[in-house]
Amino acid sequence: MALLRALLRSARRSRTASRHGDAPPADDEVLLDAPDERLAPALVAAGRGEYEPAAKLLATTRDAAEWEDRDRYVRRLAAFARSRPEWAEQWHAGAPGDPDALLLRAQLAVDRCWASPARAELLLGVSPLVAAATEAEPGDPVPWRIALDHARGTRACHTGFERLWTEAVRRSPHHYGCHVAALRYLAATWHGSHGECLDFAESAAQDAPPGALVQALPAHAALACLGPGAGVPPERLDAAADRAIALSARYPAADPWPAEVRNLLAYVLVCLDRGSDALDQFRLTGPYVTSFPWDRVSDDPLGLFLRLREELPAGAGRPTRDGLIPSPRRPRSGSPTTTE
């Protein structure tokens, strides 16, 4: 609880303002983890071994302080570089001090270590890369999100994590990625409890501007509290979902910006047996399906999304969860940003 109070105090001290189709598309129009119009050309170029478009994209987000986009893009670029690393290696070799190249290198290093059974030991070995990324651009919160994930993987003590969190929120008090990283650290499967996880999420959402993605943080916390024996009152989980519904309503249908939040919300609503509300989110998501959270329970996240969308009839009330979403299995260990 001491860590929880410290995290909340740090965020409040740095509080500032934050960024703010009727019918669902046919199955063959729905895309899994589709890049937006800015990321897609960078990925295509990376596939050809060219790093310049990725470098320009990350530099643009840094110059414009587009921290949420920057976070998303570096995670996607690092995921691509895990199987096609040549372009990223060439970039870093040609510009070893570039803050964007250092950011990508740190994210890629943490991702590679995360999948190993020797995760904690390997992560300690890449600490210098994470530190270099945090030092390269003083105002950037994204390296600190990577540092928070790194700290969770090394099972850092509460004092060490609190120090990193303070640095993160000083740069961007309502940065969604940093808040999710802290939420995961506080989860019962890591260093906290269901109660701490929800307390943190609810307080952060209360402090955030109405359109900030942090408004969906309680729904993210609810995801970790859905299993049997969690001991969380159902009305608290419903309130978390309602807050995320209000956030979703602020954005147009089929908008890629809140896509992951809407996918997460649809999953939570199905698990809460709120079929009609879930169906609304399936419609609002449009063609933008994200692997998370569906890959928690299925090796075919797109197939599960489409099956649920078909099996949740409009106006059916509370469908039976059995047969729709199987009980969540133990989260996968392949990525620090998709593991509860």
C-alpha positions in Angstrom: 0.0 0.0 0.0 2.9 2.4 0.6 4.0 2.0 -3.0 0.4 2.6 -4.2 0.2 5.9 -2.2 3.5 7.0 -3.5 2.6 6.4 -7.2 -0.7 8.3 -6.8 1.1 11.2 -5.0 3.6 11.5 -7.8 1.0 11.6 -10.5 -1.1 14.2 -8.8 1.9 16.5 -8.2 2.5 16.5 -12.0 -1.1 16.9 -13.1 -1.6 18.7 -16.4 -4.0 18.6 -19.4 -3.8 15.6 -21.7 -4.7 14.8 -25.3 -7.7 14.2 -26.0 -20.7 3.5 -38.9 -23.6 2.0 -37.7 -23.1 -1.5 -39.1 -20.0 -3.5 -38.3 -17.7 -4.2 -41.3 -17.8 -7.6 -43.0 -15.5 -10.3 -41.6 -13.1 -10.0 -44.6 -12.8 -6.2 -43.9 -11.7 -6.7 -40.3 -7.9 -6.4 -39.8 -5.7 -7.7 -36.9 -3.3 -5.1 -35.5 -3.6 -3.0 -38.6 -1.0 -0.1 -38.6 -2.4 3.4 -39.1 -1.6 5.6 -42.1 1.6 6.9 -40.4 3.1 3.6 -39.3 2.2 1.6 -42.4 4.8 3.2 -44.7 7.5 2.9 -42.1 6.8 -0.9 -41.7 6.8 -1.4 -45.5 10.1 0.4 -45.8 11.6 -1.6 -42.9 10.5 -4.7 -44.8 12.7 -3.5 -47.6 15.6 -3.0 -45.2 15.2 0.8 -45.1 15.1 2.5 -41.7 14.7 6.2 -42.8 10.9 6.3 -42.7 10.9 4.8 -39.2 13.5 7.3 -38.1 11.5 10.1 -39.5 8.3 8.9 -37.9 9.8 8.6 -34.4 11.5 11.9 -34.8 8.2 13.6 -35.7 6.5 12.2 -32.6 9.4 13.3 -30.4 9.4 16.9 -31.9 5.6 17.2 -31.6 5.5 15.5 -28.1 3.0 12.9 -29.4 3.9 10.6 -26.6 1.0 8.1 -27.0 1.7 7.7 -30.7 5.4 7.5 -30.1 4.8 4.7 -27.5 2.6 2.7 -29.9 4.9 3.1 -32.8 8.1 2.0 -31.1 6.4 -1.1 -29.7 5.2 -2.0 -33.2 8.5 -1.3 -34.8 10.3 -3.3 -32.2 7.9 -6.2 -32.7 8.7 -6.1 -36.5 12.4 -5.9 -35.8 12.4 -9.1 -33.7 12.0 -11.1 -36.9 13.6 -8.6 -39.3 16.4 -6.8 -37.3 18.7 -5.8 -40.2 17.2 -2.3 -40.8 17.2 -1.5 -37.0 20.8 -2.6 -36.6 21.8 -0.5 -39.6 20.0 2.5 -38.1 21.7 2.2 -34.8 25.1 1.6 -36.4 24.8 4.8 -38.5 23.4 6.9 -35.6 24.4 5.4 -32.3 23.5 8.5 -30.3 20.1 9.1 -32.0 17.4 9.2 -29.2 14.9 7.4 -31.5 17.4 4.6 -32.4 18.2 4.2 -28.7 14.5 4.1 -27.8 13.9 1.3 -30.4 17.0 -0.6 -29.3 15.9 -0.5 -25.7 12.4 -1.7 -26.5 13.7 -4.5 -28.7 16.2 -5.6 -26.1 13.5 -5.8 -23.4 11.1 -7.6 -25.7 13.7 -10.2 -26.5 14.5 -10.9 -22.9 10.9 -11.1 -21.9 10.2 -14.4 -23.7 13.0 -16.3 -21.9 12.6 -18.4 -18.8 15.8 -16.5 -17.6 13.9 -13.2 -18.1 15.1 -11.5 -14.9 18.7 -12.3 -15.4 18.7 -11.3 -19.0 16.9 -8.1 -18.4 19.6 -7.1 -15.9 22.1 -7.5 -18.7 20.3 -4.9 -20.9 20.0 -2.3 -18.2 22.6 0.0 -19.8 20.5 0.1 -23.0 17.4 1.1 -21.1 19.4 3.8 -19.2 20.8 5.1 -22.4 17.3 5.6 -23.8 16.1 7.5 -20.7 19.1 9.8 -20.9 18.9 10.5 -24.6 15.8 12.8 -24.6 15.1 14.5 -21.3 11.4 15.2 -21.9 10.3 11.9 -23.4 8.2 9.6 -21.1 8.4 6.6 -23.4 11.8 5.4 -22.3 10.6 5.5 -18.8 7.6 3.3 -19.7 10.2 0.8 -21.0 12.2 1.3 -17.8 9.0 0.5 -15.8 8.4 -2.7 -17.8 12.1 -3.6 -17.3 11.8 -3.0 -13.5 8.8 -5.3 -13.3 10.6 -8.0 -15.2 13.6 -7.8 -12.9 11.3 -7.8 -9.9 12.6 -4.4 -8.7 11.8 -3.3 -5.2 9.0 -0.8 -4.6 11.5 2.0 -3.9 13.2 1.5 -7.2 9.9 1.3 -9.1 8.6 4.4 -7.4 11.7 6.4 -8.5 11.1 5.4 -12.1 7.4 6.2 -11.9 8.2 9.7 -10.5 10.4 10.3 -13.5 7.8 9.0 -15.9 4.8 11.1 -14.7 7.0 14.2 -14.3 7.3 14.1 -18.1 3.7 13.2 -18.9 1.3 12.8 -15.9 -1.4 11.1 -17.9 0.6 8.9 -20.3 -1.4 5.8 -20.8 1.5 3.5 -21.4 3.3 4.4 -18.2 0.1 4.0 -16.2 -0.5 0.5 -17.7 3.1 -0.4 -16.8 2.5 0.7 -13.2 -0.8 -1.1 -13.2 0.9 -4.3 -14.2 3.5 -3.9 -11.5 0.7 -3.5 -8.9 -1.3 -6.5 -10.2 -1.7 -9.5 -7.9 0.4 -11.7 -10.3 3.4 -9.4 -9.8 4.0 -7.1 -6.8 0.6 -6.0 -5.5 -3.0 -7.1 -5.2 -6.4 -6.8 -6.9 -7.3 -4.0 -4.5 -4.2 -2.0 -5.0 -4.5 -2.5 -8.8 -8.0 -1.1 -8.9 -7.4 1.6 -6.3 -4.6 2.9 -8.5 -6.6 2.7 -11.7 -9.6 4.4 -10.3 -7.6 7.3 -8.8 -5.6 7.8 -11.9 -8.8 7.9 -14.0 -10.4 10.4 -11.7 -7.5 12.7 -12.0 -7.3 12.5 -15.8 -9.1 14.7 -18.3 -12.3 13.3 -19.7 -10.9 12.3 -23.1 -7.6 10.8 -21.8 -7.0 7.1 -22.4 -6.2 6.8 -18.7 -10.0 6.9 -18.3 -9.9 3.3 -19.4 -7.4 2.2 -16.8 -10.0 0.8 -14.4 -11.3 -1.5 -17.1 -7.7 -2.6 -17.6 -7.5 -3.3 -13.9 -10.8 -5.2 -14.1 -9.3 -7.5 -16.6 -6.9 -8.8 -14.0 -9.8 -9.2 -11.5 -12.1 -11.3 -13.6 -11.0 -14.8 -12.4 -12.7 -16.8 -9.7 -11.6 -15.9 -6.2 -10.5 -12.4 -7.0 -12.9 -11.0 -4.3 -13.7 -7.8 -6.1 -17.3 -6.6 -5.8 -19.1 -6.9 -9.2 -20.4 -3.4 -8.9 -16.8 -2.1 -8.9 -16.0 -4.0 -12.1 -19.2 -2.6 -13.7 -18.2 0.9 -12.7 -14.8 0.4 -14.3 -16.5 -0.8 -17.5 -19.0 2.2 -17.4 -16.1 4.7 -17.2 -14.5 3.1 -20.3 -17.8 3.1 -22.1 -18.0 6.9 -21.5 -14.5 7.3 -22.9 -15.3 5.2 -26.0 -18.3 7.3 -26.7 -16.1 10.4 -27.0 -14.5 9.0 -30.2 -16.0 8.3 -33.6 -16.8 4.7 -34.6 -14.0 2.9 -36.4 -11.4 5.3 -35.1 -8.0 3.5 -34.8 -6.9 5.7 -31.9 -9.1 4.0 -29.2 -9.1 0.6 -30.9 -7.1 -1.2 -28.2 -9.3 0.3 -25.4 -12.4 -0.7 -27.3 -11.2 -4.3 -27.8 -10.3 -4.5 -24.1 -13.6 -3.1 -23.1 -15.5 -5.5 -25.3 -13.7 -8.4 -23.7 -14.4 -7.2 -20.2 -18.1 -6.6 -21.0 -18.5 -10.1 -22.3 -16.9 -11.5 -19.2 -19.3 -9.4 -17.1 -22.2 -10.9 -19.1 -23.1 -7.5 -20.4 -23.8 -8.7 -23.9 -25.7 -5.6 -25.3 -23.0 -3.2 -24.1 -20.3 -5.5 -25.5 -22.0 -5.6 -28.9 -21.9 -1.8 -29.0 -18.1 -1.9 -28.6 -17.8 -4.6 -31.3 -19.6 -2.2 -33.6 -17.6 0.9 -32.6 -14.3 -1.0 -33.0 -15.0 -1.2 -36.7 -12.2 -3.0 -38.6 -9.5 -2.4 -36.0 -9.1 -5.6 -34.0 -6.1 -5.8 -31.6 -4.4 -9.0 -30.5 -4.7 -7.9 -26.9 -6.7 -9.0 -25.0 -8.1 -11.8 -27.1 -4.8 -13.6 -27.3 -5.0 -14.1 -23.5 -7.4 -16.9 -24.2 -7.0 -17.9 -27.9 -4.3 -18.6 -30.4 -6.6 -17.1 -33.0 -7.5 -13.6 -31.6 -9.1 -12.4 -34.8 -11.2 -15.6 -35.1 -12.4 -15.2 -31.5 -13.3 -11.6 -32.0 -15.4 -12.4 -35.1 -17.1 -15.4 -33.4 -18.1 -13.3 -30.4 -19.4 -10.5 -32.6 -21.6 -13.0 -34.4 -22.8 -14.9 -31.3 -23.7 -11.8 -29.2 -27.2 -11.0 -30.6 -28.4 -7.4 -30.2 -30.7 -7.0 -27.3 -30.0 -10.5 -25.9 -29.3 -9.0 -22.4 -26.9 -11.2 -20.5 -25.6 -14.1 -22.5 -24.0 -17.0 -20.8 -20.2 -16.6 -20.8 -19.6 -20.4 -21.1 -18.8 -21.1 -24.7 -18.1 -17.5 -25.6 -14.8 -16.8 -23.9 -13.0 -19.6 -22.1 -11.5 -19.0 -18.7 -8.4 -16.9 -19.0 -5.3 -19.0 -19.0 -2.0 -17.9 -17.6 -0.8 -14.8 -19.5 1.8 -15.4 -22.2 5.3 -14.4 -21.5 6.3 -13.1 -25.0 5.9 -9.4 -24.5 6.2 -7.0 -21.5 3.4 -4.9 -22.9 0.8 -7.7 -23.2 1.4 -9.5 -20.0 -0.7 -8.9 -16.9 
